[in-house]
Amino acid sequence: MALFRLWVLLLCTVGLVGAFSIRWFLRRRQSFWSRHGIPAAANPHLLYGNVAGIATKQHTSTILQRLYREFRERQLPAGGFNLFFSPVLLVIDRGLIERVLVKDFAQFQDRGLYACEKVNPLSSGQLFSVSGERWHRMRQQLGPAFGSGNVRTMFTTAARIAQTLTKYVTAQGGRRDLDWTDLMARYTTDVIGSCAFGIDCHTIRDPRTEFRAMGYRAFRCSLRRMWKLRFGYAFRRVANVLRLCVNEPPVERFFLQLCRSTVLHRECYQRVRRDFLQLLLEMRASGQLDMTQVAGQCYSFFIAGFETSASLMSFSLFELAKNRSVQEKLRNAIGAALEETDGQLSYDVVMSLDTDYAIDAFGTIPRGTLLAVPVHAIHHDPEYYPQPDEFNPDRFAKGTPTNGAPFIPFGLGPRHCIGATFGQMLVKVGLLALVRSFRFTLDTDRTPECVRFKPRSLVLVPSTGMYLNVERV
């Protein structure tokens, strides 16, 4: 009995010491900003910090917009907040943003994303995750693959799939239950799947394909995954020892095997196809990449592009559906441009169309501190963009004064989006094909005019889906 009591006492003591240690750690993390003399958001929760409700009740961009406005009202160029137990500096002054992303890039070049190479080889080897000299070398290697010349060679694929899209929409006969957020993701999946992996995915016609399912799983944002990412960032060495898996291994195995089988087919039959994969294979032949790295870059290309481009396209159609005069103006501009090519799409015509409607003051920032640039909040700041929630494409028209308003959809500096040119081509081809063929109006019974974002999403997605009324032009 005495031994049993001793064990109970020992366990209770260990439990109390552990509980106090955890509480001490969390309190110290939440006092990070005051200890370093940096202004911060007030009253952080012991566990959730300043982001209570993130991914459950509110989207990340909504929370960052709230913090952005708070710091703007306090006339701060930047302010600290706590992402759960991780301190993050929110940079809001445009001059400071340019300094961090461009001038002082050498001190802020890493993205802070975590992936364990042993369990997530595809994710850990992509541009998003790598850092330091490895990132610099990889960026130089991959830069030419995303140049305008190579994007031009992939234009034919995008135009062909855009034609498939218009045929599919025509065949639906104006059905009202068509979710355009999902349909745009299927279009971008088909284009990027073809350009990155060299296969015809056919997800526009059949959304139940394995490729579409795996793409959805790769981009799925669960609370468990978010906690893993945060833990991996905050405790990278511990996460590596534990072999923390942040992405589903079956998903990575699927894309790795898909890439290997495609490469084997091309090598056996000596097939050459001018796409992104072929460019990577040429780099592999010269010894710059191995097979896993080739698959990793294809995987990165797909993951980075299909959901973000789909979001841009669906919200563009949403705004055009609400603003019929702007939609007609765009349709007339498309018609006038295509008169010179007898109605045929060409790379030059598509890319020429103007359809882009869519830290000294704080002393020393501790090494390893994560910085965030709230792009959505900046683009909706009335000081930069009067009436920011109004759809006004003329504010981006050539010759219109911008008063130095920051516009950074693809980022700034050396780490800006490497696929920006391809992304713009992909979106413009799809929108042009749709707007020239159909008129869109908003289905107000299903889609409210004021959109709420789905909390558990890595990109901006309407929480109720997006439903439009469609008729042939």
C-alpha positions as CSV (number, residue, x, y, z in Angstrom):
1,M,0.0,0.0,0.0
2,A,2.8,2.4,0.9
3,L,4.5,1.7,-2.5
4,F,1.2,2.4,-4.3
5,R,0.8,5.7,-2.5
6,L,4.3,6.6,-3.4
7,W,3.6,5.9,-7.1
8,V,0.4,8.0,-6.9
9,L,2.3,10.8,-5.3
10,L,5.0,10.6,-7.9
11,L,2.6,10.7,-10.8
12,C,0.7,13.6,-9.3
13,T,3.9,15.5,-8.9
14,V,5.0,14.8,-12.4
15,G,1.6,15.8,-13.7
16,L,1.6,19.1,-11.7
17,V,5.2,19.9,-12.9
18,G,4.2,19.2,-16.4
19,A,1.0,21.3,-16.2
20,F,2.9,24.2,-14.7
21,S,5.7,23.9,-17.3
22,I,3.2,24.0,-20.1
23,R,1.4,27.0,-18.6
24,W,4.7,28.8,-18.1
25,F,5.7,28.1,-21.7
26,L,2.4,29.4,-23.1
27,R,2.4,32.5,-20.9
28,R,5.9,33.2,-22.0
29,R,5.0,32.8,-25.7
30,Q,2.0,35.2,-25.2
31,S,4.3,37.8,-23.6
32,F,6.7,37.6,-26.5
33,W,5.9,41.0,-28.0
34,S,5.9,43.0,-24.7
35,R,9.2,41.4,-23.8
36,H,10.7,42.7,-27.0
37,G,9.1,46.1,-26.8
38,I,7.0,45.7,-30.0
39,P,3.4,46.9,-30.2
40,A,0.9,44.0,-30.4
41,A,-2.7,43.1,-30.4
42,A,-4.2,43.1,-26.9
43,N,-5.3,40.3,-24.7
44,P,-4.1,37.1,-26.4
45,H,-5.8,33.9,-25.3
46,L,-3.5,31.5,-23.6
47,L,-3.9,28.8,-26.2
48,Y,-5.6,30.5,-29.3
49,G,-3.6,33.8,-29.1
50,N,-5.3,36.4,-31.2
51,V,-6.9,34.1,-33.8
52,A,-9.7,32.4,-31.9
53,G,-12.2,30.9,-34.3
54,I,-9.7,30.6,-37.2
55,A,-10.7,27.8,-39.6
56,T,-13.8,27.0,-37.6
57,K,-15.8,30.3,-37.6
58,Q,-13.7,32.7,-39.7
59,H,-11.3,32.5,-42.6
60,T,-7.7,33.5,-42.0
61,S,-8.1,36.6,-44.3
62,T,-11.0,37.8,-42.2
63,I,-9.0,37.6,-39.0
64,L,-5.9,39.3,-40.6
65,Q,-8.2,42.0,-41.9
66,R,-9.5,42.7,-38.3
67,L,-5.9,42.9,-37.0
68,Y,-4.8,45.0,-39.9
69,R,-7.6,47.6,-39.2
70,E,-6.7,47.6,-35.5
71,F,-3.1,48.4,-36.2
72,R,-4.0,51.0,-38.8
73,E,-6.2,52.8,-36.3
74,R,-3.3,52.8,-33.9
75,Q,-1.2,54.3,-36.7
76,L,1.4,51.4,-36.5
77,P,3.5,50.4,-39.5
78,A,3.4,46.8,-38.2
79,G,2.1,45.0,-35.1
80,G,2.6,41.7,-33.4
81,F,-0.1,39.0,-32.8
82,N,-0.1,35.4,-31.7
83,L,-1.1,32.6,-34.1
84,F,-2.0,30.2,-31.3
85,F,1.3,30.0,-29.5
86,S,3.4,31.3,-32.4
87,P,4.3,35.0,-32.5
88,V,3.7,36.6,-35.9
89,L,4.5,40.2,-37.1
90,L,1.8,41.7,-39.3
91,V,3.5,44.1,-41.7
92,I,1.0,46.7,-43.0
93,D,2.9,49.8,-44.1
94,R,3.6,49.7,-47.8
95,G,7.1,51.0,-47.5
96,L,7.9,48.5,-44.8
97,I,6.4,45.7,-47.0
98,E,8.6,46.6,-49.9
99,R,11.6,46.7,-47.6
100,V,10.9,43.2,-46.2
101,L,10.1,41.6,-49.5
102,V,12.6,43.4,-51.7
103,K,15.3,45.5,-50.1
104,D,16.0,43.4,-47.1
105,F,15.0,40.1,-48.7
106,A,18.3,38.4,-47.6
107,Q,17.1,38.6,-44.0
108,F,13.5,37.5,-44.8
109,Q,13.8,35.0,-47.6
110,D,12.4,31.8,-45.9
111,R,8.7,31.1,-46.1
112,G,8.4,29.4,-42.7
113,L,6.6,26.4,-44.1
114,Y,7.3,23.0,-42.7
115,A,7.5,19.6,-44.4
116,C,9.6,16.6,-43.3
117,E,11.7,15.2,-46.2
118,K,11.5,11.7,-45.0
119,V,7.7,11.4,-44.9
120,N,6.7,14.2,-47.3
121,P,9.4,14.1,-50.0
122,L,7.3,15.9,-52.7
123,S,6.2,18.8,-50.4
124,S,9.7,19.2,-48.8
125,G,11.4,19.6,-52.2
126,Q,9.2,22.3,-53.7
127,L,9.9,26.0,-54.0
128,F,7.4,26.8,-51.2
129,S,9.2,24.8,-48.6
130,V,12.9,25.0,-49.4
131,S,15.0,27.8,-48.0
132,G,18.4,29.4,-48.2
133,E,20.9,28.5,-50.9
134,R,18.8,25.5,-51.9
135,W,15.9,27.8,-52.7
136,H,18.1,30.2,-54.6
137,R,19.6,27.4,-56.8
138,M,16.2,25.9,-57.5
139,R,14.6,29.2,-58.3
140,Q,17.4,29.8,-60.9
141,Q,16.9,26.4,-62.4
142,L,13.1,26.6,-62.7
143,G,12.8,30.3,-63.7
144,P,13.2,29.7,-67.4
145,A,10.5,27.0,-67.4
146,F,7.9,29.6,-66.4
147,G,9.1,32.3,-68.9
148,S,6.7,33.7,-71.4
149,G,8.2,31.6,-74.2
150,N,7.4,28.3,-72.5
151,V,4.0,29.6,-71.3
152,R,3.2,30.4,-75.0
153,T,3.8,26.7,-75.9
154,M,1.2,25.6,-73.2
155,F,-1.4,28.1,-74.5
156,T,-2.8,25.6,-77.0
157,T,-3.5,23.1,-74.2
158,A,-5.4,25.8,-72.2
159,A,-7.4,26.9,-75.2
160,R,-8.4,23.4,-76.1
161,I,-9.6,22.7,-72.5
162,A,-11.4,26.1,-72.4
163,Q,-13.3,25.0,-75.5
164,T,-14.2,21.7,-73.7
165,L,-15.5,23.9,-70.8
166,T,-17.8,25.9,-73.0
167,K,-19.2,22.8,-74.6
168,Y,-19.8,21.3,-71.2
169,V,-21.6,24.4,-70.0
170,T,-23.7,24.5,-73.2
171,A,-24.7,20.8,-72.6
172,Q,-25.9,21.6,-69.1
173,G,-28.8,23.6,-70.5
174,G,-28.6,26.3,-67.9
175,R,-29.0,23.9,-64.9
176,R,-29.2,25.9,-61.7
177,D,-27.4,23.4,-59.4
178,L,-24.1,23.9,-61.1
179,D,-21.5,25.1,-58.5
180,W,-19.2,27.4,-60.4
181,T,-16.5,27.2,-57.7
182,D,-16.2,23.5,-58.3
183,L,-16.5,23.8,-62.1
184,M,-13.6,26.3,-62.2
185,A,-11.5,24.0,-60.1
186,R,-12.2,21.2,-62.6
187,Y,-11.1,23.5,-65.5
188,T,-7.9,24.5,-63.8
189,T,-7.3,20.9,-62.8
190,D,-7.5,19.8,-66.4
191,V,-5.2,22.5,-67.7
192,I,-2.5,22.2,-65.0
193,G,-2.8,18.4,-64.9
194,S,-2.1,18.3,-68.6
195,C,0.7,20.8,-68.5
196,A,2.4,19.5,-65.4
197,F,1.8,15.8,-65.6
198,G,1.2,15.4,-69.3
199,I,-2.1,13.6,-68.9
200,D,-5.7,14.3,-69.9
201,C,-7.6,14.4,-66.6
202,H,-11.2,14.9,-68.0
203,T,-12.4,16.3,-64.7
204,I,-14.6,18.8,-66.5
205,R,-16.8,16.0,-67.8
206,D,-16.3,13.7,-64.8
207,P,-15.6,15.3,-61.4
208,R,-15.2,11.8,-59.8
209,T,-11.8,11.1,-61.4
210,E,-9.0,9.9,-59.1
211,F,-6.9,12.9,-60.1
212,R,-9.6,15.3,-59.0
213,A,-10.1,13.4,-55.7
214,M,-6.4,13.5,-54.9
215,G,-6.1,17.1,-55.8
216,Y,-8.9,17.9,-53.4
217,R,-7.2,15.9,-50.6
218,A,-3.9,17.6,-51.2
219,F,-5.5,21.0,-50.7
220,R,-7.8,20.0,-47.8
221,C,-7.3,22.2,-44.8
222,S,-8.2,20.3,-41.6
223,L,-7.7,21.6,-38.1
224,R,-5.3,18.7,-37.5
225,R,-3.2,19.7,-40.5
226,M,-3.2,23.3,-39.4
227,W,-1.9,22.3,-35.9
228,K,0.8,20.1,-37.5
229,L,1.9,23.0,-39.7
230,R,2.1,25.4,-36.7
231,F,3.9,22.8,-34.6
232,G,6.4,22.1,-37.4
233,Y,7.1,25.8,-37.8
234,A,7.5,26.5,-34.1
235,F,9.4,23.3,-33.2
236,R,11.1,22.2,-36.4
237,R,13.8,20.0,-34.9
238,V,11.3,18.2,-32.7
239,A,9.0,17.7,-35.7
240,N,11.9,16.3,-37.7
241,V,12.7,13.8,-35.0
242,L,9.1,12.8,-34.7
243,R,8.8,12.6,-38.6
244,L,5.7,14.8,-38.4
245,C,3.6,14.2,-41.5
246,V,1.7,17.3,-42.6
247,N,0.5,16.0,-46.0
248,E,-1.2,12.7,-46.7
249,P,1.4,10.1,-47.8
250,P,-1.1,8.3,-50.2
251,V,-1.6,11.6,-52.0
252,E,2.1,12.2,-52.5
253,R,2.6,8.5,-53.5
254,F,-0.2,8.9,-56.1
255,F,1.4,12.0,-57.8
256,L,4.9,10.4,-57.6
257,Q,3.7,7.2,-59.3
258,L,1.7,9.2,-61.8
259,C,4.8,11.2,-62.7
260,R,7.0,8.1,-62.9
261,S,4.6,6.3,-65.2
262,T,4.3,9.3,-67.5
263,V,8.0,9.6,-67.7
264,L,8.5,5.9,-68.4
265,H,5.9,6.1,-71.2
266,R,7.6,9.0,-72.8
267,E,11.0,7.4,-72.6
268,C,9.9,4.1,-73.9
269,Y,8.0,5.6,-76.9
270,Q,10.4,8.5,-77.3
271,R,7.5,11.0,-77.0
272,V,8.2,14.7,-76.7
273,R,5.5,17.0,-75.5
274,R,6.2,20.7,-75.0
275,D,4.9,21.1,-71.5
276,F,6.2,21.8,-68.0
277,L,7.0,18.1,-67.4
278,Q,9.2,18.0,-70.6
279,L,11.2,21.0,-69.4
280,L,11.8,19.3,-66.1
281,L,12.9,16.1,-67.8
282,E,15.5,18.0,-69.8
283,M,16.8,19.4,-66.5
284,R,16.9,15.8,-65.2
285,A,18.8,14.7,-68.2
286,S,21.4,17.3,-67.5
287,G,21.8,16.2,-63.9
288,Q,20.0,19.2,-62.3
289,L,17.1,17.2,-60.8
290,D,16.4,13.7,-59.8
291,M,13.1,11.8,-60.4
292,T,11.6,12.7,-57.0
293,Q,12.5,16.4,-57.5
294,V,10.8,16.3,-60.9
295,A,7.7,14.9,-59.4
296,G,7.9,17.4,-56.5
297,Q,8.0,20.4,-58.9
298,C,5.0,19.0,-60.9
299,Y,3.2,18.5,-57.6
300,S,4.0,22.0,-56.5
301,F,2.9,23.5,-59.9
302,F,-0.4,21.7,-59.6
303,I,-1.1,22.5,-55.9
304,A,-0.1,26.1,-56.2
305,G,-2.1,26.8,-59.3
306,F,-5.3,24.9,-59.6
307,E,-7.2,26.1,-56.5
308,T,-5.9,29.7,-56.5
309,S,-6.7,30.2,-60.2
310,A,-10.1,28.6,-59.8
311,S,-10.9,31.0,-56.9
312,L,-9.9,34.0,-59.1
313,M,-12.1,32.8,-62.0
314,S,-15.2,32.0,-59.9
315,F,-15.1,35.4,-58.1
316,S,-14.5,37.2,-61.4
317,L,-17.7,35.6,-62.8
318,F,-19.5,36.4,-59.5
319,E,-18.6,40.1,-59.9
320,L,-19.4,40.1,-63.6
321,A,-22.8,38.5,-62.9
322,K,-23.6,41.3,-60.5
323,N,-22.4,44.0,-62.9
324,R,-24.0,43.5,-66.3
325,S,-22.7,46.7,-67.8
326,V,-19.1,45.8,-67.0
327,Q,-19.8,42.3,-68.3
328,E,-21.0,43.7,-71.6
329,K,-18.1,46.1,-71.8
330,L,-15.7,43.2,-71.4
331,R,-17.6,41.1,-74.0
332,N,-17.4,43.9,-76.5
333,A,-13.7,44.3,-75.9
334,I,-13.2,40.5,-76.4
335,G,-15.2,40.7,-79.7
336,A,-13.2,43.6,-81.0
337,A,-9.9,41.9,-80.2
338,L,-11.0,38.7,-81.9
339,E,-12.0,40.4,-85.1
340,E,-8.4,40.7,-86.0
341,T,-7.9,36.9,-85.8
342,D,-11.3,35.8,-87.4
343,G,-12.5,34.8,-84.0
344,Q,-9.6,32.5,-83.2
345,L,-7.9,32.6,-79.8
346,S,-4.2,33.4,-79.8
347,Y,-1.7,33.8,-77.1
348,D,-0.9,37.4,-78.0
349,V,-4.6,38.4,-78.2
350,V,-5.4,36.8,-74.8
351,M,-2.5,38.2,-73.0
352,S,-3.0,41.7,-74.4
353,L,-6.6,42.0,-73.2
354,D,-6.9,44.1,-70.1
355,T,-8.9,41.6,-68.0
356,D,-7.1,41.9,-64.7
357,Y,-10.2,43.0,-63.0
358,A,-10.1,41.5,-60.7
359,I,11.1,47.8,-39.2
360,D,13.4,50.2,-37.5
361,A,10.7,51.8,-35.4
362,F,10.5,48.5,-33.4
363,G,14.2,47.9,-32.7
364,T,15.4,44.4,-33.4
365,I,13.0,41.7,-34.6
366,P,14.1,38.4,-33.0
367,R,15.6,35.9,-35.5
368,G,13.1,33.3,-36.7
369,T,10.0,35.4,-36.1
370,L,7.3,34.8,-38.7
371,L,6.2,37.8,-40.8
372,A,2.8,38.1,-42.6
373,V,1.7,40.5,-45.3
374,P,-2.2,40.7,-45.2
375,V,-2.7,41.1,-49.0
376,H,-6.5,40.8,-48.9
377,A,-6.7,43.5,-46.2
378,I,-4.4,45.8,-48.1
379,H,-6.5,45.4,-51.3
380,H,-9.6,46.3,-49.3
381,D,-8.2,49.4,-47.5
382,P,-10.3,52.5,-48.5
383,E,-7.2,54.7,-48.1
384,Y,-5.6,52.9,-51.1
385,Y,-8.8,51.9,-52.9
386,P,-11.9,54.1,-52.4
387,Q,-15.0,52.0,-52.0
388,P,-12.9,48.8,-52.0
389,D,-15.9,46.5,-52.0
390,E,-17.3,48.0,-55.2
391,F,-16.4,46.1,-58.4
392,N,-14.7,48.9,-60.4
393,P,-12.3,47.6,-63.1
394,D,-11.6,51.1,-64.3
395,R,-9.5,51.7,-61.2
396,F,-6.9,49.4,-62.8
397,A,-7.2,50.9,-66.3
398,K,-4.0,52.1,-68.0
399,G,-3.4,55.8,-67.3
400,T,-5.5,55.8,-64.1
401,P,-3.6,57.3,-61.2
402,T,-2.9,54.8,-58.4
403,N,-1.4,57.2,-55.9
404,G,1.1,54.5,-55.1
405,A,-1.6,52.0,-53.9
406,P,0.1,48.6,-53.3
407,F,-1.2,45.9,-55.5
408,I,0.5,42.6,-54.9
409,P,-1.6,39.6,-56.0
410,F,1.6,37.7,-56.9
411,G,3.8,39.0,-54.1
412,L,6.9,41.2,-54.5
413,G,10.6,40.7,-54.7
414,P,12.7,37.6,-55.5
415,R,10.2,35.3,-54.0
416,H,7.2,36.5,-56.0
417,C,5.0,33.9,-57.6
418,I,7.2,32.1,-60.2
419,G,4.0,31.0,-62.1
420,A,2.4,34.4,-62.4
421,T,2.5,34.5,-66.3
422,F,1.1,31.0,-66.6
423,G,-1.6,31.8,-64.0
424,Q,-2.7,34.9,-65.8
425,M,-2.8,33.0,-69.1
426,L,-4.8,30.1,-67.6
427,V,-7.4,32.5,-66.1
428,K,-7.7,34.8,-69.1
429,V,-8.2,32.0,-71.5
430,G,-11.0,30.4,-69.4
431,L,-12.8,33.7,-68.7
432,L,-12.5,34.9,-72.3
433,A,-14.0,31.6,-73.6
434,L,-16.9,31.8,-71.1
435,V,-17.7,35.5,-71.4
436,R,-17.7,35.5,-75.2
437,S,-20.2,32.6,-75.2
438,F,-22.5,33.2,-72.2
439,R,-24.2,35.9,-70.2
440,F,-24.2,35.5,-66.5
441,T,-26.5,36.8,-63.7
442,L,-26.4,36.0,-60.1
443,D,-28.7,33.3,-58.7
444,T,-29.7,35.3,-55.6
445,D,-31.8,32.4,-54.2
446,R,-28.6,30.3,-53.8
447,T,-25.8,32.9,-53.7
448,P,-25.9,36.0,-51.6
449,E,-24.5,39.3,-52.9
450,C,-22.3,39.6,-49.9
451,V,-20.1,36.5,-49.8
452,R,-18.8,34.8,-46.6
453,F,-15.6,32.9,-47.0
454,K,-15.5,29.2,-46.1
455,P,-13.4,29.2,-42.8
456,R,-11.6,25.9,-43.5
457,S,-10.0,26.8,-46.8
458,L,-6.5,27.8,-47.8
459,V,-7.8,30.2,-50.5
460,L,-10.9,32.4,-50.6
461,V,-13.9,30.2,-51.3
462,P,-17.6,31.1,-50.8
463,S,-19.1,29.2,-47.9
464,T,-22.4,28.5,-49.7
465,G,-20.9,27.7,-53.1
466,M,-21.4,29.9,-56.2
467,Y,-24.5,29.5,-58.4
468,L,-25.1,31.6,-61.5
469,N,-27.8,31.9,-64.1
470,V,-26.4,31.3,-67.6
471,E,-27.7,31.9,-71.1
472,R,-26.1,31.7,-74.5
473,V,-25.0,35.0,-76.1
